[in-house]
């Protein structure tokens, strides 16, 4: 295998690995307690968005104060 072929192989492997990477956007919701319904709606919308962006290896993780440790 020549040096050029080896470099080509490395580039192809890198491209294949990058294509399979899963990108995650972490979003923290900071809101008062009296907007429970709006938070529920936001979570449903994010679930719908995740169904769409899954095809391009993206995912949105939604966090709120209830997901944190005291």
C-alpha positions in Angstrom: 0.0 0.0 0.0 1.4 3.4 -1.0 1.4 6.4 1.3 -1.3 8.0 -0.9 -3.5 5.0 -0.6 -3.0 4.9 3.2 -3.9 8.6 3.5 -6.9 8.0 1.3 -8.0 5.1 3.5 -7.6 7.2 6.7 -9.7 10.0 5.2 -12.4 7.5 4.2 -12.5 6.0 7.7 -12.6 9.4 9.3 -15.5 10.4 7.0 -17.4 7.2 7.9 -16.9 7.7 11.6 -18.0 11.3 11.4 -21.1 10.2 9.6 -22.0 7.9 12.4 -21.5 10.4 15.2 -24.5 11.4 17.2 -24.7 15.1 17.9 -26.5 16.1 21.1 -27.7 19.6 22.0 -28.3 19.8 25.7 -31.0 22.4 26.7 -31.7 23.4 30.3 -35.2 24.8 31.0 -35.1 27.6 33.6 -38.6 28.6 34.4 -40.8 29.3 37.4 -43.1 26.6 38.9 -46.3 28.1 37.6 -45.6 27.3 33.9 -46.0 23.5 34.3 -48.3 23.3 31.2 -45.8 25.2 29.0 -43.0 23.0 30.1 -45.0 19.9 29.2 -45.8 21.4 25.8 -42.1 22.2 25.2 -41.1 18.6 26.1 -43.7 17.3 23.5 -42.4 19.7 20.9 -38.8 18.6 21.5 -39.9 15.0 21.2 -41.4 15.8 17.8 -38.3 17.7 16.7 -36.1 14.7 17.8 -38.1 12.4 15.5 -37.1 14.7 12.5 -33.5 15.4 13.4 -32.7 11.8 14.2 -32.3 11.2 10.5 -29.3 13.6 10.5 -27.8 12.2 13.7 -29.0 14.9 16.0 -30.8 14.7 19.3 -32.0 17.4 21.8 -31.7 16.5 25.5 -34.0 18.6 27.6 -33.2 19.1 31.2 -35.0 21.0 34.0 -34.4 21.7 37.6 -36.2 18.4 38.5 -33.4 16.5 36.6 -30.6 18.0 38.8 -29.2 16.6 42.0 -29.8 18.7 45.2 
